[in-house]
Amino acid sequence: MKFLVKFSFANDAGNDALSDPQFGSKMKQLLTDIKAESAYFTTVNGQRGAYLVVNMDDASQIPAIAEPLFLWLHADLEFIPVMLPQDLEKGGPAIAAAVKKWA
């Protein structure tokens, strides 16, 4: 299942992390370790942050993604399940059933 991982980290933690000359290689290693399909770095709620796309088979994989960000960057995180167009198509019958029952 695909998740959008939204994270941000405070300026103080960001300043400390970015002052490390190895910051770029550490981030690259983290993205490799968590098998991020894509990563988009930007501001999130006025702080440094990113949106990552990861695929997980099981919720037990969350700590492997979250803990490095918590420990290294003191990040705030959200895991948001997302669907591809083919997932939405597969969900069509459930949508139709909900409309019939609840609309």
C-alpha positions in Angstrom: 0.0 0.0 0.0 1.3 3.4 -0.9 1.7 6.1 1.7 2.5 9.8 1.5 4.8 10.6 4.4 4.7 14.2 5.3 7.3 15.5 7.6 8.6 18.7 8.9 11.3 19.7 11.4 11.9 22.8 13.4 14.5 25.4 12.3 16.8 24.7 15.2 17.0 21.0 14.4 17.3 21.8 10.7 20.1 24.2 11.3 22.0 21.6 13.3 21.4 18.9 10.7 22.3 21.1 7.7 25.5 22.2 9.4 26.7 18.6 9.1 28.7 18.2 5.9 27.4 14.7 5.6 23.7 15.8 5.6 23.2 15.1 1.9 24.7 11.7 2.0 22.8 10.8 5.2 19.5 11.9 3.6 20.3 9.9 0.5 21.1 6.8 2.6 17.8 7.3 4.6 15.8 7.5 1.4 17.5 4.4 0.1 17.0 2.5 3.4 13.2 3.3 3.5 12.9 2.6 -0.3 11.3 6.0 -1.0 9.8 5.9 -4.4 10.0 9.7 -4.6 10.9 12.6 -2.4 9.8 16.2 -2.6 11.6 18.7 -0.3 9.8 21.9 0.5 8.4 23.9 3.4 5.6 22.3 5.4 3.7 24.6 7.7 6.5 27.2 7.5 9.3 24.8 8.4 11.7 22.6 6.5 10.1 19.4 5.4 9.3 17.0 2.7 6.7 14.7 1.1 7.9 11.1 0.5 6.1 8.3 -1.3 6.7 4.9 0.2 5.2 1.5 -0.3 4.4 -0.7 2.8 3.1 -4.2 2.9 2.4 -3.9 6.7 2.0 -1.3 9.4 4.9 -2.8 11.2 7.2 -1.1 8.6 6.2 2.4 10.0 8.9 2.5 12.7 11.7 1.8 10.2 10.6 5.0 8.4 9.5 7.1 11.3 12.3 6.5 13.9 15.2 7.8 11.8 13.3 11.0 11.1 12.3 11.3 14.8 15.8 10.6 16.1 17.8 12.5 13.5 15.7 15.5 12.6 13.2 15.6 15.6 10.6 15.6 12.8 6.8 15.7 13.0 5.3 13.1 10.7 2.1 12.0 9.1 1.5 8.8 7.2 -1.3 9.3 4.7 -2.6 6.3 2.7 -3.0 7.1 -1.0 -4.4 5.4 -4.1 -3.2 5.1 -7.6 -5.9 5.4 -10.3 -6.1 1.6 -10.6 -6.7 1.4 -6.8 -9.6 3.8 -7.1 -11.0 1.7 -10.0 -10.8 -1.4 -7.8 -12.7 0.5 -5.1 -15.5 1.4 -7.5 -17.9 -1.3 -6.3 -17.4 -0.3 -2.7 -18.1 3.3 -3.6 -21.3 2.3 -5.5 -22.4 0.2 -2.5 -21.9 3.1 -0.1 -23.7 5.5 -2.4 -26.7 3.1 -2.7 -26.8 2.6 1.1 -25.9 6.0 2.5 -26.7 8.7 -0.1 
